[in-house]
Amino acid sequence: MIGFIRFADGLSAWFGKAFAWLIVLMAVGTGYEVFVRYVLNSPTAWALDVSFIMYGTLFMMGGAYTLSRGGHVRGDFLYRLWQPRNQAKIDFVLYLIFFFPGVTALILAGWKYAARSWDYGEVSVNSPAGVPIYQFKTVIVAAGILLFVQGIAQLCRCIIAMRTNVWLEADEDVFETEDLLLQKAAKAEKDAHP
């Protein structure tokens, strides 16, 4: 069970980090559009569509990574006071009742949506450039599959927490700048006063 959790976390992390590079491409694309629009007075017809596609792809493909790291927003004003065993019981039931039916619907509906889009080579109607968007529709299915795999890993986490009363945390790979600065200051303090 732990092996599958680590596999799912690693898969989600790989996709999340790979698609995070779209942030750089979006920044470069937006900078280019600002330059050609305001300096050269020659705006592009494709920049808005491409930025929407990249942002949507980033958002969708980062969902499983965010789930694996417990980064989704939750209203846990009572939940946080409970023992991990009780939290896991509630999470387990909620995953079965809400998460998996929703993600399954996303995959199935996304599949039909993407297949139709590929069949007629759908292009964006928002600009005269006719930017193809059928490949973007496929991202819906891919993101749903990643979420489904990560959801199974989350169920496994719940089972472990129900047995041990301890949550199995994901590997830390991203830290807040403030936390890193505090760790660095604490290390410097410790080194200064051994």
N, CA, C and O of each residue as an XYZ file, in Angstrom:
776
protein
N       0.824     -1.191      0.000
C       0.000      0.000      0.000
C       0.873      1.262      0.000
O       0.606      2.212     -0.735
N       1.896      1.255      0.817
C       2.795      2.405      0.869
C       3.519      2.573     -0.464
O       3.763      3.695     -0.907
N       3.863      1.445     -1.104
C       4.511      1.512     -2.408
C       3.625      2.200     -3.440
O       4.112      3.000     -4.239
N       2.316      1.892     -3.428
C       1.413      2.541     -4.372
C       1.276      4.027     -4.055
O       1.220      4.851     -4.968
N       1.222      4.373     -2.779
C       1.133      5.785     -2.391
C       2.345      6.547     -2.918
O       2.207      7.629     -3.490
N       3.528      5.977     -2.721
C       4.749      6.644     -3.197
C       4.756      6.754     -4.726
O       5.179      7.770     -5.277
N       4.280      5.692     -5.411
C       4.192      5.733     -6.868
C       3.259      6.863     -7.313
O       3.623      7.668     -8.169
N       2.060      6.923     -6.733
C       1.079      7.945     -7.117
C       1.597      9.344     -6.804
O       1.446     10.261     -7.611
N       2.210      9.507     -5.629
C       2.785     10.811     -5.274
C       3.874     11.218     -6.257
O       3.948     12.375     -6.670
N       4.721     10.256     -6.630
C       5.794     10.543     -7.578
C       5.257     10.892     -8.961
O       5.758     11.805     -9.617
N       4.236     10.162     -9.397
C       3.617     10.434    -10.690
C       2.982     11.828    -10.704
O       3.167     12.602    -11.643
N       2.235     12.125     -9.649
C       1.594     13.444     -9.551
C       2.635     14.551     -9.486
O       2.469     15.603    -10.104
N       3.709     14.316     -8.738
C       4.765     15.326     -8.625
C       5.453     15.543     -9.966
O       5.735     16.682    -10.338
N       5.724     14.467    -10.695
C       6.390     14.608    -11.984
C       5.543     15.445    -12.931
O       6.047     16.382    -13.551
N       4.258     15.113    -13.048
C       3.388     15.870    -13.945
C       3.200     17.311    -13.461
O       3.216     18.247    -14.260
N       3.023     17.480    -12.155
C       2.850     18.823    -11.622
C       4.048     19.717    -11.895
O       3.893     20.876    -12.281
N       5.243     19.173    -11.694
C       6.460     19.960    -11.915
C       6.735     20.176    -13.395
O       7.204     21.243    -13.793
N       6.445     19.166    -14.215
C       6.666     19.317    -15.657
C       5.761     20.409    -16.221
O       6.206     21.252    -16.999
N       4.490     20.387    -15.826
C       3.560     21.376    -16.367
C       3.702     22.734    -15.683
O       3.174     23.728    -16.183
N       4.397     22.796    -14.565
C       4.641     24.084    -13.912
C       5.488     24.994    -14.792
O       5.442     26.215    -14.646
N       6.262     24.409    -15.705
C       7.070     25.214    -16.621
C       6.205     26.059    -17.544
O       6.704     26.991    -18.174
N       4.923     25.749    -17.631
C       4.035     26.585    -18.436
C       3.966     28.012    -17.887
O       3.652     28.950    -18.619
N       4.259     28.168    -16.603
C       4.279     29.511    -16.016
C       5.330     30.371    -16.730
O       5.083     31.536    -17.042
N       6.487     29.791    -16.980
C       7.551     30.513    -17.664
C       7.117     30.848    -19.093
O       7.307     31.971    -19.559
N       6.539     29.875    -19.776
C       6.082     30.127    -21.149
C       4.987     31.190    -21.187
O       4.960     32.021    -22.095
N       4.092     31.166    -20.213
C       3.047     32.187    -20.165
C       3.651     33.569    -19.941
O       3.225     34.543    -20.563
N       4.635     33.657    -19.063
C       5.273     34.950    -18.796
C       5.986     35.465    -20.043
O       5.877     36.645    -20.374
N       6.712     34.595    -20.735
C       7.405     34.993    -21.962
C       6.389     35.400    -23.030
O       6.561     36.417    -23.702
N       5.334     34.604    -23.182
C       4.309     34.923    -24.176
C       3.612     36.237    -23.894
O       3.360     37.021    -24.809
N       3.301     36.481    -22.630
C       2.649     37.744    -22.261
C       3.600     38.916    -22.466
O       3.196     39.970    -22.957
N       4.855     38.733    -22.092
C       5.849     39.783    -22.323
C       6.009     40.093    -23.802
O       6.106     41.256    -24.193
N       6.037     39.050    -24.621
C       6.123     39.245    -26.071
C       4.914     40.014    -26.582
O       5.056     40.950    -27.370
N       3.718     39.619    -26.132
C       2.500     40.293    -26.585
C       2.498     41.763    -26.177
O       2.110     42.623    -26.968
N       2.925     42.058    -24.957
C       2.990     43.453    -24.510
C       3.972     44.233    -25.380
O       3.692     45.364    -25.777
N       5.121     43.630    -25.677
C       6.117     44.310    -26.503
C       5.586     44.608    -27.901
O       5.658     45.744    -28.369
N       5.052     43.583    -28.568
C       4.602     43.817    -29.949
C       3.355     44.696    -30.005
O       3.143     45.408    -30.987
N       2.546     44.653    -28.983
C       1.326     45.477    -28.983
C       1.640     46.947    -28.731
O       1.164     47.819    -29.458
N       2.448     47.227    -27.695
C       2.651     48.624    -27.286
C       3.907     49.278    -27.849
O       3.966     50.502    -27.961
N       4.900     48.489    -28.202
C       6.114     49.070    -28.764
C       6.058     49.059    -30.293
O       6.349     50.067    -30.937
N       5.684     47.917    -30.865
C       5.645     47.787    -32.325
C       4.275     48.083    -32.911
O       4.118     48.126    -34.131
N       3.283     48.288    -32.053
C       1.906     48.560    -32.474
C       1.387     47.493    -33.452
O       0.739     47.809    -34.451
N       1.688     46.220    -33.138
C       1.292     45.106    -34.003
C       0.874     43.910    -33.141
O       1.611     42.928    -33.048
N      -0.306     43.989    -32.509
C      -0.723     42.906    -31.615
C      -0.936     41.585    -32.357
O      -1.243     41.567    -33.549
N      -0.768     40.494    -31.632
C      -0.982     39.172    -32.226
C      -2.442     38.768    -32.071
O      -3.153     39.271    -31.202
N      -2.868     37.863    -32.917
C      -4.251     37.369    -32.853
C      -4.353     36.114    -32.000
O      -5.456     35.643    -31.726
N      -3.218     35.568    -31.578
C      -3.220     34.280    -30.904
C      -2.859     34.336    -29.428
O      -3.085     33.356    -28.718
N      -2.317     35.424    -28.942
C      -1.750     35.465    -27.589
C      -2.778     35.164    -26.497
O      -2.482     34.413    -25.567
N      -3.955     35.726    -26.593
C      -4.963     35.500    -25.556
C      -5.364     34.036    -25.494
O      -5.433     33.460    -24.408
N      -5.629     33.428    -26.639
C      -6.015     32.017    -26.664
C      -4.914     31.122    -26.107
O      -5.181     30.225    -25.308
N      -3.692     31.366    -26.525
C      -2.584     30.532    -26.066
C      -2.382     30.677    -24.558
O      -2.095     29.692    -23.878
N      -2.530     31.890    -24.029
C      -2.377     32.057    -22.576
C      -3.504     31.348    -21.834
O      -3.262     30.758    -20.781
N      -4.726     31.390    -22.355
C      -5.837     30.651    -21.733
C      -5.567     29.149    -21.749
O      -5.786     28.462    -20.751
N      -5.095     28.647    -22.879
C      -4.825     27.217    -23.004
C      -3.728     26.790    -22.034
O      -3.851     25.766    -21.362
N      -2.659     27.575    -21.963
C      -1.562     27.210    -21.059
C      -1.996     27.283    -19.602
O      -1.658     26.403    -18.811
N      -2.743     28.324    -19.240
C      -3.191     28.442    -17.856
C      -4.144     27.301    -17.501
O      -4.035     26.713    -16.426
N      -5.063     26.992    -18.388
C      -5.987     25.889    -18.132
C      -5.267     24.561    -17.995
O      -5.606     23.751    -17.133
N      -4.277     24.337    -18.841
C      -3.491     23.105    -18.768
C      -2.724     23.037    -17.460
O      -2.707     21.997    -16.802
N      -2.097     24.122    -17.084
C      -1.374     24.180    -15.812
C      -2.300     23.881    -14.640
O      -1.957     23.100    -13.753
N      -3.459     24.499    -14.641
C      -4.433     24.313    -13.563
C      -4.899     22.865    -13.486
O      -4.946     22.284    -12.402
N      -5.240     22.286    -14.622
C      -5.756     20.913    -14.645
C      -4.676     19.896    -14.268
O      -4.921     19.000    -13.460
N      -3.504     20.032    -14.842
C      -2.458     19.032    -14.621
C      -1.790     19.172    -13.252
O      -1.070     18.272    -12.819
N      -2.021     20.279    -12.581
C      -1.479     20.446    -11.231
C      -2.417     19.961    -10.142
O      -2.045     19.968     -8.969
N      -3.621     19.542    -10.497
C      -4.618     19.136     -9.501
C      -4.211     17.926     -8.689
O      -4.367     17.921     -7.468
N      -3.687     16.891     -9.351
C      -3.285     15.676     -8.640
C      -2.094     15.954     -7.725
O      -2.022     15.429     -6.614
N      -1.161     16.780     -8.197
C      -0.009     17.149     -7.369
C      -0.475     17.889     -6.112
O      -0.004     17.616     -5.008
N      -1.394     18.816     -6.295
C      -1.914     19.575     -5.164
C      -2.637     18.662     -4.187
O      -2.506     18.823     -2.973
N      -3.403     17.700     -4.706
C      -4.092     16.737     -3.845
C      -3.095     15.903     -3.058
O      -3.301     15.647     -1.871
N      -2.023     15.478     -3.702
C      -1.029     14.644     -3.013
C      -0.337     15.387     -1.882
O       0.115     14.770     -0.916
N      -0.251     16.706     -1.995
C       0.429     17.507     -0.978
C      -0.534     18.147      0.014
O      -0.118     18.943      0.856
N      -1.819     17.807     -0.080
C      -2.806     18.378      0.840
C      -2.986     19.867      0.649
O      -3.248     20.592      1.609
N      -2.847     20.331     -0.587
C      -2.872     21.760     -0.848
C      -4.212     22.345     -1.227
O      -4.327     23.560     -1.390
N      -5.236     21.510     -1.374
C      -6.551     22.040     -1.727
C      -7.186     22.712     -0.512
O      -6.950     22.309      0.628
N      -7.974     23.713     -0.763
C      -8.633     24.450      0.310
C      -9.685     23.560      0.952
O     -10.421     22.851      0.266
N      -9.744     23.606      2.257
C     -10.770     22.846      2.962
C     -11.255     23.653      4.150
O     -10.494     24.395      4.771
N     -12.522     23.499      4.453
C     -13.094     24.168      5.620
C     -13.001     23.224      6.806
O     -13.930     22.462      7.071
N     -11.899     23.270      7.510
C     -11.647     22.265      8.539
C     -11.643     22.829      9.963
O     -10.804     22.449     10.780
N     -12.571     23.725     10.257
C     -12.562     24.315     11.585
C     -12.890     23.283     12.670
O     -12.456     23.449     13.810
N     -13.631     22.239     12.353
C     -13.858     21.144     13.304
C     -12.912     19.982     13.035
O     -12.363     19.385     13.961
N     -12.733     19.674     11.776
C     -11.937     18.527     11.323
C     -10.542     18.533     11.932
O     -10.041     17.488     12.348
N      -9.917     19.698     11.987
C      -8.532     19.780     12.474
C      -8.399     19.442     13.957
O      -7.299     19.172     14.438
N      -9.512     19.457     14.674
C      -9.483     19.144     16.097
C      -9.586     17.643     16.372
O      -9.340     17.206     17.496
N      -9.940     16.863     15.375
C     -10.144     15.426     15.540
C      -8.832     14.662     15.462
O      -7.830     15.161     14.948
N      -8.860     13.454     15.979
C      -7.727     12.538     15.864
C      -7.579     12.127     14.393
O      -8.576     12.067     13.673
N      -6.374     11.848     13.946
C      -6.180     11.406     12.554
C      -7.068     10.220     12.175
O      -7.528     10.148     11.035
N      -7.316      9.305     13.083
C      -8.163      8.143     12.787
C      -9.566      8.594     12.376
O     -10.129      8.077     11.410
N     -10.125      9.550     13.105
C     -11.463     10.048     12.780
C     -11.460     10.889     11.509
O     -12.397     10.825     10.713
N     -10.408     11.672     11.323
C     -10.271     12.424     10.075
C     -10.251     11.467      8.880
O     -10.901     11.710      7.863
N      -9.498     10.384      9.021
C      -9.369      9.409      7.936
C     -10.709      8.742      7.626
O     -11.024      8.499      6.461
N     -11.488      8.448      8.646
C     -12.803      7.837      8.407
C     -13.695      8.775      7.599
O     -14.354      8.355      6.648
N     -13.709     10.040      7.987
C     -14.521     11.024      7.262
C     -13.995     11.191      5.836
O     -14.774     11.180      4.883
N     -12.674     11.347      5.686
C     -12.089     11.500      4.357
C     -12.408     10.305      3.465
O     -12.756     10.477      2.297
N     -12.292      9.106      4.007
C     -12.539      7.886      3.246
C     -13.962      7.890      2.672
O     -14.165      7.629      1.486
N     -14.927      8.187      3.520
C     -16.325      8.215      3.083
C     -16.548      9.325      2.051
O     -17.231      9.116      1.049
N     -15.975     10.493      2.298
C     -16.169     11.615      1.380
C     -15.512     11.362      0.014
O     -16.045     11.758     -1.022
N     -14.357     10.701      0.029
C     -13.736     10.337     -1.243
C     -14.652      9.409     -2.036
O     -14.827      9.576     -3.243
N     -15.232      8.432     -1.346
C     -16.103      7.477     -2.038
C     -17.398      8.118     -2.527
O     -17.867      7.810     -3.622
N     -17.972      8.998     -1.731
C     -19.268      9.585     -2.085
C     -19.146     10.726     -3.093
O     -19.962     10.832     -4.009
N     -18.137     11.577     -2.935
C     -18.046     12.782     -3.766
C     -16.889     12.763     -4.775
O     -17.088     13.018     -5.963
N     -15.697     12.464     -4.296
C     -14.512     12.595     -5.141
C     -14.544     11.646     -6.340
O     -14.458     12.090     -7.485
N     -14.666     10.345     -6.082
C     -14.586      9.383     -7.179
C     -15.728      9.501     -8.184
O     -15.474      9.402     -9.384
N     -16.968      9.706     -7.756
C     -18.001      9.940     -8.778
C     -17.735     11.197     -9.616
O     -17.957     11.196    -10.826
N     -17.261     12.260     -8.972
C     -16.963     13.490     -9.707
C     -15.823     13.316    -10.686
O     -15.906     13.774    -11.826
N     -14.763     12.661    -10.256
C     -13.607     12.461    -11.138
C     -13.959     11.483    -12.262
O     -13.522     11.659    -13.400
N     -14.743     10.460    -11.944
C     -15.177      9.531    -12.986
C     -16.015     10.262    -14.031
O     -15.842     10.040    -15.230
N     -16.912     11.123    -13.592
C     -17.715     11.924    -14.526
C     -16.818     12.832    -15.363
O     -17.059     13.015    -16.556
N     -15.786     13.401    -14.744
C     -14.845     14.252    -15.471
C     -14.148     13.463    -16.578
O     -14.011     13.951    -17.699
N     -13.715     12.261    -16.266
C     -13.021     11.434    -17.257
C     -13.958     11.050    -18.401
O     -13.608     11.197    -19.572
N     -15.150     10.557    -18.058
C     -16.077     10.089    -19.089
C     -16.592     11.234    -19.959
O     -16.610     11.126    -21.185
N     -17.008     12.321    -19.328
C     -17.492     13.467    -20.094
C     -16.346     14.107    -20.875
O     -16.528     14.530    -22.016
N     -15.182     14.177    -20.266
C     -14.013     14.736    -20.944
C     -13.622     13.910    -22.158
O     -13.183     14.450    -23.173
N     -13.783     12.597    -22.048
C     -13.452     11.708    -23.166
C     -14.348     12.014    -24.370
O     -13.871     12.149    -25.497
N     -15.646     12.119    -24.110
C     -16.580     12.429    -25.200
C     -16.301     13.820    -25.775
O     -16.306     14.015    -26.990
N     -16.062     14.763    -24.896
C     -15.792     16.144    -25.276
C     -14.537     16.228    -26.145
O     -14.533     16.889    -27.183
N     -13.473     15.548    -25.708
C     -12.212     15.562    -26.450
C     -12.346     14.821    -27.782
O     -11.813     15.272    -28.796
N     -13.051     13.693    -27.786
C     -13.200     12.911    -29.025
C     -13.925     13.728    -30.098
O     -13.521     13.729    -31.261
N     -14.991     14.418    -29.704
C     -15.702     15.265    -30.669
C     -14.799     16.385    -31.178
O     -14.806     16.712    -32.365
N     -14.033     16.958    -30.277
C     -13.139     18.053    -30.649
C     -12.077     17.589    -31.650
O     -11.778     18.295    -32.614
N     -11.512     16.403    -31.418
C     -10.515     15.844    -32.346
C     -11.158     15.505    -33.691
O     -10.545     15.691    -34.743
N     -12.406     15.002    -33.651
C     -13.078     14.608    -34.897
C     -13.204     15.759    -35.887
O     -12.992     15.581    -37.087
N     -13.547     16.924    -35.386
C     -13.714     18.032    -36.330
C     -12.621     19.080    -36.226
O     -12.773     20.184    -36.748
N     -11.524     18.752    -35.563
C     -10.376     19.665    -35.515
C     -10.745     21.026    -34.961
O     -10.493     22.052    -35.592
N     -11.342     21.032    -33.782
C     -11.865     22.262    -33.180
C     -10.791     23.334    -33.032
O      -9.655     23.056    -32.649
N     -11.179     24.555    -33.345
C     -10.311     25.711    -33.161
C     -11.036     26.720    -32.282
O     -12.258     26.671    -32.143
N     -10.291     27.615    -31.704
C     -10.864     28.627    -30.823
C     -11.711     29.621    -31.614
O     -11.344     30.045    -32.710
N     -12.834     29.974    -31.039
C     -13.704     30.976    -31.668
C     -13.441     32.366    -31.106
O     -14.092     33.331    -31.508
N     -12.488     32.478    -30.176
C     -12.222     33.759    -29.527
C     -11.309     34.675    -30.330
O     -11.203     35.863    -30.024
N     -10.657     34.149    -31.339
C      -9.744     34.995    -32.111
C      -9.764     34.579    -33.572
O     -10.134     33.451    -33.899
N      -9.367     35.488    -34.446
C      -9.334     35.156    -35.876
C      -8.186     34.218    -36.247
O      -8.134     33.734    -37.378
N      -7.271     33.953    -35.322
C      -6.123     33.106    -35.641
C      -6.513     31.641    -35.775
O      -5.785     30.864    -36.393
N      -7.657     31.250    -35.203
C      -8.082     29.862    -35.295
C      -7.128     28.904    -34.609
O      -6.742     27.884    -35.181
N      -6.749     29.233    -33.381
C      -5.827     28.402    -32.613
C      -6.487     27.050    -32.339
O      -7.596     27.009    -31.807
N      -5.822     25.936    -32.694
C      -6.420     24.625    -32.428
C      -6.512     24.362    -30.927
O      -5.574     24.625    -30.175
N      -7.656     23.841    -30.514
C      -7.837     23.575    -29.079
C      -8.208     22.134    -28.780
O      -8.453     21.802    -27.620
N      -8.259     21.274    -29.774
C      -8.625     19.880    -29.537
C      -7.630     19.169    -28.626
O      -8.022     18.325    -27.821
N      -6.345     19.502    -28.746
C      -5.350     18.882    -27.867
C      -5.563     19.321    -26.417
O      -5.289     18.559    -25.490
N      -6.046     20.532    -26.225
C      -6.324     21.017    -24.868
C      -7.469     20.234    -24.238
O      -7.462     19.990    -23.031
N      -8.444     19.840    -25.036
C      -9.574     19.080    -24.503
C      -9.113     17.719    -23.981
O      -9.731     17.167    -23.071
N      -8.043     17.179    -24.543
C      -7.501     15.901    -24.087
C      -6.902     16.023    -22.689
O      -6.840     15.044    -21.946
N      -6.467     17.215    -22.342
C      -5.906     17.455    -21.011
C      -6.951     17.153    -19.922
O      -6.597     16.732    -18.821
N      -8.218     17.366    -20.229
C      -9.284     17.087    -19.255
C      -9.247     15.617    -18.853
O      -9.338     15.286    -17.671
N      -9.116     14.746    -19.836
C      -9.083     13.306    -19.566
C      -7.807     12.937    -18.802
O      -7.858     12.198    -17.819
N      -6.678     13.450    -19.256
C      -5.400     13.146    -18.596
C      -5.415     13.601    -17.142
O      -4.968     12.872    -16.256
N      -5.925     14.798    -16.897
C      -5.987     15.309    -15.524
C      -6.924     14.451    -14.675
O      -6.642     14.185    -13.507
N      -8.036     14.020    -15.263
C      -8.961     13.152    -14.525
C      -8.330     11.831    -14.150
O      -8.520     11.344    -13.036
N      -7.579     11.245    -15.069
C      -6.910      9.965    -14.776
C      -5.879     10.146    -13.667
O      -5.793      9.324    -12.755
N      -5.101     11.218    -13.745
C      -4.120     11.488    -12.679
C      -4.809     11.690    -11.329
O      -4.337     11.190    -10.308
N      -5.919     12.418    -11.325
C      -6.668     12.619    -10.084
C      -7.209     11.296     -9.547
O      -7.199     11.065     -8.338
N      -7.677     10.432    -10.437
C      -8.215      9.135    -10.012
C      -7.123      8.298     -9.338
O      -7.338      7.728     -8.269
N      -5.955      8.233     -9.973
C      -4.830      7.480     -9.398
C      -4.436      8.069     -8.051
O      -4.214      7.329     -7.092
N      -4.347      9.396     -7.970
C      -3.977     10.029     -6.699
C      -5.073      9.824     -5.660
O      -4.780      9.699     -4.470
N      -6.328      9.789     -6.092
C      -7.436      9.531     -5.169
C      -7.334      8.153     -4.535
O      -7.622      7.992     -3.349
N      -6.924      7.154     -5.320
C      -6.723      5.814     -4.754
C      -5.625      5.862     -3.703
O      -5.734      5.239     -2.648
N      -4.563      6.608     -4.001
C      -3.480      6.757     -3.013
C      -3.994      7.437     -1.748
O      -3.583      7.086     -0.642
N      -4.891      8.407     -1.908
C      -5.443      9.087     -0.733
C      -6.305      8.124      0.087
O      -6.294      8.184      1.317
N      -7.048      7.239     -0.576
C      -7.809      6.212      0.152
C      -6.859      5.311      0.942
O      -7.135      4.956      2.088
N      -5.741      4.946      0.317
C      -4.738      4.132      1.022
C      -4.199      4.883      2.240
O      -3.993      4.285      3.296
N      -3.972      6.179      2.096
C      -3.531      6.992      3.237
C      -4.569      6.938      4.356
O      -4.226      6.823      5.533
N      -5.837      7.020      3.972
C      -6.911      6.961      4.965
C      -6.895      5.628      5.701
O      -7.047      5.594      6.922
N      -6.712      4.539      4.977
C      -6.675      3.213      5.606
C      -5.521      3.130      6.597
O      -5.685      2.629      7.710
N      -4.358      3.621      6.190
C      -3.191      3.603      7.094
C      -3.476      4.458      8.332
O      -3.160      4.051      9.450
N      -4.068      5.632      8.143
C      -4.368      6.514      9.280
C      -5.423      5.895     10.195
O      -5.356      6.067     11.412
N      -6.393      5.179      9.631
C      -7.398      4.513     10.481
C      -6.761      3.414     11.322
O      -7.198      3.161     12.445
N      -5.737      2.764     10.791
C      -5.055      1.691     11.525
C      -4.072      2.224     12.560
O      -3.984      1.694     13.668
N      -3.322      3.288     12.195
C      -2.208      3.738     13.032
C      -2.470      5.037     13.787
O      -1.726      5.383     14.704
N      -3.526      5.758     13.404
C      -3.841      7.075     13.967
C      -2.761      8.117     13.646
O      -2.580      9.089     14.380
N      -2.045      7.891     12.529
C      -1.016      8.826     12.063
C      -1.167      8.946     10.548
O      -1.312      7.943      9.850
N      -1.132     10.198     10.040
C      -1.200     10.415      8.601
C       0.160     10.155      7.970
O       1.184     10.609      8.480
N       0.170      9.428      6.863
C       1.378      9.237      6.076
C       1.513     10.461      5.174
O       0.731     10.646      4.241
N       2.495     11.280      5.458
C       2.672     12.528      4.719
C       3.422     12.286      3.423
O       4.201     11.339      3.307
N       3.182     13.145      2.460
C       3.937     13.113      1.206
C       5.329     13.679      1.459
O       5.549     14.431      2.409
N       6.260     13.305      0.592
C       7.608     13.856      0.701
C       7.553     15.366      0.496
O       6.844     15.859     -0.381
N       8.299     16.081      1.305
C       8.377     17.537      1.155
C       9.260     17.857     -0.047
O      10.385     17.368     -0.154
N       8.742     18.671     -0.933
C       9.546     19.051     -2.087
C       9.452     20.536     -2.398
O      10.225     21.051     -3.206
N       8.518     21.223     -1.770
C       8.356     22.655     -1.967
C       8.215     23.285     -0.589
O       7.441     22.812      0.244
N       8.953     24.334     -0.361
C       8.927     24.990      0.943
C       8.628     26.474      0.766
O       9.006     27.080     -0.237
N       7.956     27.041      1.739
C       7.724     28.475      1.746
C       9.057     29.172      2.013
O       9.883     28.665      2.773
N       9.263     30.310      1.403
C      10.508     31.057      1.578
C      10.739     31.394      3.046
O      11.865     31.320      3.538
N       9.671     31.763      3.739
C       9.802     32.115      5.156
C      10.303     30.930      5.977
O      11.129     31.097      6.874
N       9.798     29.719      5.667
C      10.253     28.528      6.380
C      11.738     28.265      6.132
O      12.480     27.920      7.052
N      12.154     28.430      4.888
C      13.570     28.226      4.572
C      14.456     29.236      5.287
O      15.530     28.889      5.778
N      14.004     30.492      5.346
C      14.777     31.522      6.045
C      14.853     31.240      7.541
O      15.902     31.435      8.154
N      13.745     30.781      8.136
C      13.759     30.430      9.556
C      14.677     29.253      9.834
O      15.402     29.253     10.829
N      14.654     28.240      8.956
C      15.545     27.092      9.114
C      17.003     27.521      9.001
O      17.855     27.060      9.761
N      17.280     28.397      8.056
C      18.646     28.881      7.861
C      19.109     29.684      9.079
O      20.247     29.540      9.528
N      18.222     30.529      9.611
C      18.570     31.324     10.796
C      18.789     30.423     12.009
O      19.707     30.649     12.797
N      17.939     29.396     12.156
C      18.101     28.484     13.293
C      19.406     27.712     13.178
O      20.086     27.496     14.181
N      19.768     27.292     11.960
C      21.039     26.598     11.765
C      22.220     27.515     12.055
O      23.193     27.097     12.683
N      22.138     28.764     11.600
C      23.226     29.716     11.853
C      23.366     29.975     13.356
O      24.480     30.063     13.874
N      22.239     30.096     14.049
C      22.253     30.300     15.501
C      22.885     29.105     16.201
O      23.684     29.270     17.124
N      22.527     27.900     15.760
C      23.061     26.682     16.363
C      24.558     26.578     16.110
O      25.313     26.188     17.000
N      24.999     26.931     14.879
C      26.419     26.881     14.557
C      27.216     27.923     15.335
O      28.376     27.696     15.676
N      26.587     29.076     15.615
C      27.277     30.151     16.339
C      27.443     29.831     17.817
O      28.412     30.257     18.446
N      26.486     29.072     18.375
C      26.511     28.713     19.800
C      26.405     27.212     19.961
O      25.340     26.690     20.293
N      27.526     26.506     19.723
C      27.488     25.037     19.791
C      27.271     24.517     21.151
O      27.218     23.303     21.347
